[in-house]
Amino acid sequence: MPAKRSMIRVLTESSAASEFLEEVAQGADSDRNSLGFFPRSIYGDFCRKGQLFVATESSSNGEVYAGHLLFDLSFPKAHVRQIYVPKTQRGRSIGKTLLNTLKGVLTDAQFISIHARVAEDLGEANKFWEAQGFYAQRVEAGGARRNRMIVVRAHELLTPQLFASSGISAADPLGLDVVEGGDKPLYLLDLNVLFDLGPRRPRHELAMNVFRAERMQACSLAVSSEIETELTRTAKDDKTDPMLFFVGTLAKFSPPPEKEWARLKPMLAEMIFPTRHVSGSLTLNDKSDLMHLATAIYHGLRGLITSDTRILDRAPELRRQFGVDAVSPELFQVESAHTLVPRVHEAHSADIIEVQAASSVDTAAIRALLSTLGIDTATQINEWAATDAGSSACMRHVALLNGVVAGYVVLPANVRNIEIRALVAVDELQANSHEVSQCLLRHVLSMLGPSEVGRIRLSCPQRQASLREVAAMFGYVASTSNDLQKIVAKGRLTEKNWAASRASLGTVAKLGLPDAPPSFRHIDQQISVIRPDGQKVLVSLFTLESLLAPMLLCLPGREGVIVPIRKEFEEHLLADSPQDTFLPRGKAHLSPSHHYLSDKKTMKNFTRGDLLFFYESAKNKGAGAIIAVGRVLRAYLRDEAAMQASDLAPSVLDRKQLSRIGVSKTKTITVFDNVLRLPRPVSLHELRNIGCGEAYQIITSQRLSSEQVQAILSKGL
């Protein structure tokens, strides 16, 4: 009888794993066909970073090597570089144990997904990854030497909400799940809206949009049983009223009890019909209108959809006093101000991505994309408006990759301006799916103008790893409904505008900031925030800016740095250019973070969390002024010879242009985000008065004191 094998344990600490580096290297070298080749020094480097897990088994001679897992991290995703188990140890689920350990560690750290690249011809290896929940995301060519096709696989982590007994979530510190608007609102329909369904009525299209919104799950519709009474009362003798039969298909709510009606009627009559209420001359129609409102109030519904201007004029009072909304059908159509000007982007390859309005020509491709992602036909037609070309109840846009539909976004009408709801789908079989996701999410953000505050709820199909990764980079957080949510604040909070900005965040996002701006100590200082549920939480300044991106908290005492930039570069590097263009936007424009390259001597000027001011030189009709401000994430040195695509892609430079930023072969790469243009450029003359505008100061990067930062912001805002 064979001896029973001991249990496998996984060493995750670098100090413990380092004892098996020789066995790790030997094991990897024994199967180069599957694992490729890494220099032995690589294993030590990964181990020191805690990115090498080793499986061991106890024996009479101590711990014996049983396999290893090598991975690297780039939040919010991880990449498995090697997983290996010796032949003598296979069949014991050691590989699965190693992966499950990694999944647990990354889930606790709020990572979104894990990726792995597997050669297509390795049948057993592909079966293993499928069994571990890694689905095939796309297939791409491997290296020229082996001429292999590589299957890129992804696994989406079930990142927990980590709700404590207080209800505070580590994954959602701002408590977006409890913000009003996440549930589907239910409205009563007034009779005038139902009559407008008639094809010859001038407001026919507006009434149709209300029902389209219900079909897209933006709201639910119901009627008061008072409508049947009213239709019966107004029906002509011996005439069948088709509207009476139509309302029979809708959910009904009964009027309030006599006692409640007696309480509500005089209050509503005094508000809606003050003159006739005082004179005691309310008509039957007046009383019917009041009954609709009373029904909504009694049953706790969101409100009433009506075209009656007398009721709509009292909407603020109705909401304040009774908690119901009087909503016009006009709110169920897309605002003309949000019509799309086609945007063309360069991908990180030579490909072109264009975001434009969807048309009937795109219908077949849109439906094919949604079908590939597992969305059934009914959901495609209803929630995703896949066939609604020309509808004014939503905006439908496609992302074309070299002219082929690679992404789709639907934005239903923003009723009551509670939140922007977006449904986004991306073809992740495309090699540029990451950039397509960035294009579509940037487009959603463009729904908000400068200095505006808004809430976004993002829905996407299952198996959209790239889309969720990009969303995490833009500051979205997961909700219990599996949607992604974000608060967008396109402003710069200063001591002068603190009260107004705080009020906007309170009204739209239901977030409470401190009454007065705190003084800046460091970028990770804790800021007190009141959540929508009334609980007080502490969020670091850096995290708060990331969650509300592209907001900047320009607190007193916060320092900065000024850097020069030429006009031909800033148009592609900085977002929201005041002058639109039909030319392709640079690839650097896609990412939420960007790279600024400068001479290695400037490295000392950049500190994480600094406010980064961009001075556009006057050359080639430049502004000769500070035009924008962002936030420094980090800075590092890189030799030109070692410069990688990941260093240059988020910038506006290529290798041929590196010599234009200094003679040194080593460059400083500054990573920055949250870029916002100043409403008013700060001129060179004004900079001289502030003490930072002399010629020798603006040709390179220079530090700014907190006083200079506040002076620039005061003039720029």
Secondary structure in CASP SS format (residue, H / E / C, confidence):
PFRMAT SS
TARGET T0000
AUTHOR 0000-0000-0000
METHOD secondary structure of the structure
MODEL  1
M C 1.00
P C 1.00
A C 1.00
K C 1.00
R C 1.00
S C 1.00
M C 1.00
I E 1.00
R E 1.00
V E 1.00
L E 1.00
T C 1.00
E C 1.00
S H 1.00
S H 1.00
A H 1.00
A H 1.00
S H 1.00
E H 1.00
F H 1.00
L H 1.00
E H 1.00
E H 1.00
V H 1.00
A H 1.00
Q H 1.00
G H 1.00
A H 1.00
D H 1.00
S C 1.00
D C 1.00
R H 1.00
N H 1.00
S H 1.00
L H 1.00
G C 1.00
F C 1.00
F C 1.00
P C 1.00
R H 1.00
S H 1.00
I H 1.00
Y H 1.00
G H 1.00
D H 1.00
F H 1.00
C H 1.00
R H 1.00
K C 1.00
G C 1.00
Q C 1.00
L E 1.00
F E 1.00
V E 1.00
A E 1.00
T E 1.00
E E 1.00
S E 1.00
S E 1.00
S C 1.00
N C 1.00
G E 1.00
E E 1.00
V E 1.00
Y E 1.00
A E 1.00
G E 1.00
H E 1.00
L E 1.00
L E 1.00
F E 1.00
D E 1.00
L E 1.00
S E 1.00
F C 1.00
P C 1.00
K E 1.00
A E 1.00
H E 1.00
V E 1.00
R E 1.00
Q E 1.00
I E 1.00
Y E 1.00
V C 1.00
P C 1.00
K H 1.00
T H 1.00
Q H 1.00
R C 1.00
G C 1.00
R C 1.00
S C 1.00
I H 1.00
G H 1.00
K H 1.00
T H 1.00
L H 1.00
L H 1.00
N H 1.00
T H 1.00
L H 1.00
K H 1.00
G H 1.00
V H 1.00
L H 1.00
T H 1.00
D H 1.00
A C 1.00
Q C 1.00
F C 1.00
I C 1.00
S E 1.00
I E 1.00
H E 1.00
A E 1.00
R E 1.00
V E 1.00
A E 1.00
E C 1.00
D C 1.00
L C 1.00
G H 1.00
E H 1.00
A H 1.00
N H 1.00
K H 1.00
F H 1.00
W H 1.00
E H 1.00
A H 1.00
Q C 1.00
G C 1.00
F C 1.00
Y E 1.00
A E 1.00
Q E 1.00
R E 1.00
V E 1.00
E E 1.00
A E 1.00
G C 1.00
G C 1.00
A C 1.00
R C 1.00
R C 1.00
N C 1.00
R C 1.00
M E 1.00
I E 1.00
V E 1.00
V E 1.00
R E 1.00
A E 1.00
H E 1.00
E E 1.00
L C 1.00
L C 1.00
T C 1.00
P C 1.00
Q C 1.00
L C 1.00
F E 1.00
A C 1.00
S C 1.00
S C 1.00
G C 1.00
I C 1.00
S E 1.00
A C 1.00
A C 1.00
D C 1.00
P C 1.00
L C 1.00
G C 1.00
L H 1.00
D H 1.00
V H 1.00
V C 1.00
E C 1.00
G C 1.00
G C 1.00
D C 1.00
K C 1.00
P C 1.00
L E 1.00
Y E 1.00
L E 1.00
L E 1.00
D C 1.00
L H 1.00
N H 1.00
V H 1.00
L H 1.00
F H 1.00
D C 1.00
L C 1.00
G C 1.00
P C 1.00
R C 1.00
R C 1.00
P C 1.00
R C 1.00
H H 1.00
E H 1.00
L H 1.00
A H 1.00
M H 1.00
N H 1.00
V H 1.00
F H 1.00
R H 1.00
A H 1.00
E H 1.00
R H 1.00
M C 1.00
Q C 1.00
A C 1.00
C C 1.00
S E 1.00
L E 1.00
A E 1.00
V E 1.00
S E 1.00
S H 1.00
E H 1.00
I H 1.00
E H 1.00
T H 1.00
E H 1.00
L H 1.00
T H 1.00
R H 1.00
T H 1.00
A C 1.00
K C 1.00
D C 1.00
D C 1.00
K C 1.00
T C 1.00
D C 1.00
P H 1.00
M H 1.00
L H 1.00
F H 1.00
F H 1.00
V H 1.00
G H 1.00
T H 1.00
L C 1.00
A E 1.00
K E 1.00
F E 1.00
S C 1.00
P C 1.00
P C 1.00
P C 1.00
E H 1.00
K H 1.00
E H 1.00
W H 1.00
A H 1.00
R H 1.00
L H 1.00
K H 1.00
P H 1.00
M H 1.00
L H 1.00
A H 1.00
E H 1.00
M H 1.00
I H 1.00
F C 1.00
P H 1.00
T H 1.00
R H 1.00
H H 1.00
V H 1.00
S H 1.00
G C 1.00
S C 1.00
L C 1.00
T C 1.00
L H 1.00
N H 1.00
D H 1.00
K H 1.00
S H 1.00
D H 1.00
L H 1.00
M H 1.00
H H 1.00
L H 1.00
A H 1.00
T H 1.00
A H 1.00
I H 1.00
Y H 1.00
H C 1.00
G C 1.00
L C 1.00
R C 1.00
G E 1.00
L E 1.00
I E 1.00
T C 1.00
S C 1.00
D C 1.00
T H 1.00
R H 1.00
I H 1.00
L H 1.00
D C 1.00
R C 1.00
A H 1.00
P H 1.00
E H 1.00
L H 1.00
R H 1.00
R H 1.00
Q H 1.00
F H 1.00
G C 1.00
V C 1.00
D E 1.00
A E 1.00
V E 1.00
S C 1.00
P H 1.00
E H 1.00
L H 1.00
F H 1.00
Q C 1.00
V C 1.00
E C 1.00
S H 1.00
A H 1.00
H H 1.00
T C 1.00
L C 1.00
V C 1.00
P C 1.00
R E 1.00
V E 1.00
H E 1.00
E E 1.00
A C 1.00
H C 1.00
S C 1.00
A C 1.00
D C 1.00
I E 1.00
I E 1.00
E E 1.00
V E 1.00
Q E 1.00
A E 1.00
A C 1.00
S C 1.00
S H 1.00
V H 1.00
D H 1.00
T H 1.00
A H 1.00
A H 1.00
I H 1.00
R H 1.00
A H 1.00
L H 1.00
L H 1.00
S H 1.00
T H 1.00
L C 1.00
G C 1.00
I C 1.00
D C 1.00
T H 1.00
A H 1.00
T H 1.00
Q H 1.00
I H 1.00
N H 1.00
E C 1.00
W C 1.00
A C 1.00
A C 1.00
T C 1.00
D C 1.00
A C 1.00
G C 1.00
S C 1.00
S C 1.00
A C 1.00
C E 1.00
M E 1.00
R E 1.00
H E 1.00
V E 1.00
A E 1.00
L E 1.00
L E 1.00
N C 1.00
G C 1.00
V E 1.00
V E 1.00
A E 1.00
G E 1.00
Y E 1.00
V E 1.00
V E 1.00
L E 1.00
P E 1.00
A C 1.00
N C 1.00
V H 1.00
R H 1.00
N H 1.00
I C 1.00
E C 1.00
I E 1.00
R E 1.00
A E 1.00
L E 1.00
V E 1.00
A E 1.00
V E 1.00
D C 1.00
E C 1.00
L C 1.00
Q C 1.00
A C 1.00
N C 1.00
S H 1.00
H H 1.00
E H 1.00
V H 1.00
S H 1.00
Q H 1.00
C H 1.00
L H 1.00
L H 1.00
R H 1.00
H H 1.00
V H 1.00
L H 1.00
S C 1.00
M C 1.00
L C 1.00
G C 1.00
P C 1.00
S C 1.00
E C 1.00
V E 1.00
G E 1.00
R E 1.00
I E 1.00
R E 1.00
L E 1.00
S E 1.00
C C 1.00
P C 1.00
Q C 1.00
R C 1.00
Q C 1.00
A H 1.00
S H 1.00
L H 1.00
R H 1.00
E H 1.00
V H 1.00
A H 1.00
A H 1.00
M H 1.00
F C 1.00
G C 1.00
Y C 1.00
V E 1.00
A E 1.00
S C 1.00
T C 1.00
S C 1.00
N C 1.00
D C 1.00
L E 1.00
Q E 1.00
K E 1.00
I E 1.00
V E 1.00
A E 1.00
K C 1.00
G C 1.00
R E 1.00
L E 1.00
T C 1.00
E C 1.00
K C 1.00
N C 1.00
W H 1.00
A H 1.00
A H 1.00
S H 1.00
R H 1.00
A H 1.00
S H 1.00
L H 1.00
G H 1.00
T H 1.00
V H 1.00
A H 1.00
K C 1.00
L C 1.00
G E 1.00
L C 1.00
P C 1.00
D C 1.00
A C 1.00
P C 1.00
P C 1.00
S C 1.00
F C 1.00
R C 1.00
H C 1.00
I C 1.00
D C 1.00
Q C 1.00
Q E 1.00
I E 1.00
S E 1.00
V E 1.00
I E 1.00
R C 1.00
P C 1.00
D C 1.00
G C 1.00
Q C 1.00
K E 1.00
V E 1.00
L E 1.00
V E 1.00
S E 1.00
L H 1.00
F H 1.00
T H 1.00
L H 1.00
E H 1.00
S H 1.00
L H 1.00
L C 1.00
A C 1.00
P C 1.00
M C 1.00
L E 1.00
L E 1.00
C C 1.00
L C 1.00
P C 1.00
G C 1.00
R C 1.00
E C 1.00
G E 1.00
V E 1.00
I E 1.00
V E 1.00
P E 1.00
I E 1.00
R C 1.00
K H 1.00
E H 1.00
F H 1.00
E H 1.00
E H 1.00
H H 1.00
L H 1.00
L C 1.00
A C 1.00
D C 1.00
S C 1.00
P C 1.00
Q C 1.00
D C 1.00
T C 1.00
F C 1.00
L C 1.00
P C 1.00
R E 1.00
G C 1.00
K H 1.00
A H 1.00
H H 1.00
L C 1.00
S C 1.00
P C 1.00
S E 1.00
H E 1.00
H E 1.00
Y E 1.00
L E 1.00
S E 1.00
D E 1.00
K H 1.00
K H 1.00
T H 1.00
M H 1.00
K H 1.00
N H 1.00
F C 1.00
T C 1.00
R C 1.00
G C 1.00
D C 1.00
L E 1.00
L E 1.00
F E 1.00
F E 1.00
Y E 1.00
E E 1.00
S C 1.00
A C 1.00
K H 1.00
N H 1.00
K H 1.00
G C 1.00
A C 1.00
G C 1.00
A E 1.00
I E 1.00
I E 1.00
A E 1.00
V E 1.00
G E 1.00
R E 1.00
V E 1.00
L E 1.00
R E 1.00
A E 1.00
Y E 1.00
L E 1.00
R E 1.00
D E 1.00
E H 1.00
A H 1.00
A H 1.00
M C 1.00
Q C 1.00
A H 1.00
S H 1.00
D H 1.00
L H 1.00
A C 1.00
P C 1.00
S C 1.00
V C 1.00
L C 1.00
D C 1.00
R H 1.00
K H 1.00
Q H 1.00
L H 1.00
S H 1.00
R H 1.00
I H 1.00
G C 1.00
V C 1.00
S C 1.00
K C 1.00
T E 1.00
K E 1.00
T E 1.00
I E 1.00
T E 1.00
V E 1.00
F E 1.00
D E 1.00
N E 1.00
V E 1.00
L E 1.00
R E 1.00
L E 1.00
P E 1.00
R E 1.00
P E 1.00
V E 1.00
S E 1.00
L H 1.00
H H 1.00
E H 1.00
L H 1.00
R H 1.00
N H 1.00
I H 1.00
G C 1.00
C C 1.00
G C 1.00
E C 1.00
A H 1.00
Y H 1.00
Q H 1.00
I H 1.00
I C 1.00
T C 1.00
S C 1.00
Q E 1.00
R E 1.00
L E 1.00
S C 1.00
S H 1.00
E H 1.00
Q H 1.00
V H 1.00
Q H 1.00
A H 1.00
I H 1.00
L H 1.00
S H 1.00
K H 1.00
G H 1.00
L C 1.00
END
